[in-house]
Amino acid sequence: MLTASGASANNGTKATPSLQADILGDWREEVVWRAEDSSELRIYTTTDVTEHRMYTLMHDAVYRLGIAWQNVGYNQPPHTGFYLGEGMQTPEKPNIYTR
């Protein structure tokens, strides 16, 4: 269980982090809090090794939209556009192009 000593939430009554998202791109979510004195942002991630491989959650349009609404004050956890859990099918290759 994460303690996050010295970290502070942005919304005191709900104690929400600055951001919860798959920002490092391995499909597992990280959480970002600011330091109590607001001098730094802290990224907390798991140290557990995973045997599961898939595209990042940010490749999923539904998930990206969830991160956007979370970031503008409507703090609800982001969801994916596919089932993510035990017995899941491998998600399709994302249809994303860059120029």
Secondary structure, 3 states (H helix, E strand, C coil): CCCCCCEECCECCCCECCEEECCCCCCCCEEEEEECCCCCEEEECCCCCCCCCCCCHHHCHHHHHHHHHHHCCCCCCCCCCCCCCCCCCCCCCCCCCCC
